[in-house]
Amino acid sequence: MPNIGESPKDVRESFLSQILEVNPHPKYYLSGQACRGILNRANARGKQIPDLLRQALEQQAQNP
């Protein structure tokens, strides 16, 4: 027997902005080290990061 959940019949549209928390707990933040790792791996693989995300990662990467 498959282990799957039921899907609703009526699809409702939702947006990410409707479920994001205004003040999330700090444990959900990326550390500066994690941001540097993301930037380094993208660079090593020749991957492009969207400008706004790249700027946010670079800013956070300056933090310890």
TAWO-V895134 format. One record per residue. SS is DSSP state (2 for helix, 1 for strand, 0 for the rest). PHI is phi in degrees with one decimal (none if undefined). PSI is psi in degrees with one decimal (none if undefined). Layout:
ss->{SS SS}
phi->{PHI PHI}
psi->{PSI PSI}
This chain:
ss->{0 0 0 0 0 0 0 0 0 0 0 0 0 0 0 2 2 2 2 0 0 0 0 0 0 2 2 2 0 0 0 2 2 2 2 2 2 2 2 2 2 2 2 2 2 0 0 0 0 0 2 2 2 2 2 2 2 2 2 2 2 0 0 0}
phi->{none -67.3 -98.8 -129.8 -91.8 -78.7 -100.3 -66.9 -76.3 -95.7 -82.1 -115.9 -78.5 -140.5 -121.4 -56.4 -61.7 -79.0 -115.2 -71.6 -83.1 -70.6 -125.6 -68.9 -64.3 -56.0 -65.1 -92.5 -82.7 -83.3 -73.8 -59.6 -63.9 -63.9 -66.0 -62.0 -63.3 -61.4 -63.9 -64.4 -66.1 -62.8 -65.1 -63.6 -93.2 70.7 -90.5 -89.3 -106.7 -52.7 -51.9 -63.6 -66.5 -59.9 -62.4 -65.0 -64.5 -63.5 -64.7 -68.9 -65.9 -76.7 -84.8 -65.4}
psi->{128.1 146.6 77.9 153.1 166.1 142.9 140.1 145.0 -35.3 116.5 129.4 135.0 139.3 160.3 147.6 -38.7 -20.1 -18.9 -6.4 142.6 142.5 -44.3 80.4 157.3 139.6 -21.8 -14.9 -0.5 150.8 136.4 164.5 -39.3 -41.7 -40.6 -40.9 -39.1 -42.6 -46.6 -42.7 -43.8 -40.4 -42.2 -44.5 -31.5 -2.1 26.8 141.6 133.2 134.3 142.5 -48.5 -41.4 -43.4 -43.7 -42.6 -42.0 -42.2 -41.0 -46.5 -30.1 -19.9 -15.3 149.7 none}
